[in-house]
Amino acid sequence: MPNSNDVASNEMLWERVLSLLVVGASVLGGSAVLLIQALPPILHGFP
C-alpha cells in the first residue's frame, strides 16, 4: 500500500517540478527578449 502511494506522490512531484521548469523557462525567455529589445536604446543613451 505505501509503495503505490509513494509512486503517486512521486509522479505528482515530478509534474509540479516540470511545470515549474516550463514556467521558469518561459519567464526567462520572455525577459531575455525584453532585455534584447530594450538594450539598444539604453546603450545609445550612453555617450
N, C-alpha and C positions, 0 to 999 in steps of 0.2 A: 504493500500500500504506500508507504512513504517514498518508495522508489519512483512510482509513477507520478506522484505529486512533485517530487524533485524535478523530473523531466518537464512537467508542465510549467513550473515556475521558471525553470531554466530557459524554456522557449520564450516565455513572456519577457524575461530579462533581455534575451538576445534581440527580440523585436523592438524593445524600448531602446536598446543601445544603437541598433541600426537606424531607427527613426531619428534619434538624436544626431547621429553622424550625418544623415542626409540633410537634416535641418541646418546643422552647423556648416556643412559644405556649401549649401545654397546661400546661406548668410554671408559666408566668407567670399563666395564668388560674386555676389551682388555688391558687397562693399569694395571688392577689388575693382570691379567695373566702374563704380562711382569714383573711386580714387583715381583711376586712369583717366576718366573724363575730367576730373577736377584739377589734375596736376598741371596741365599745360598753362591755363590762365594763371594759376598761382605762381608757376615758375617765371612766366613772362612779367609778373608783377615785380619780381626782384630785379635789381639793376645788374 
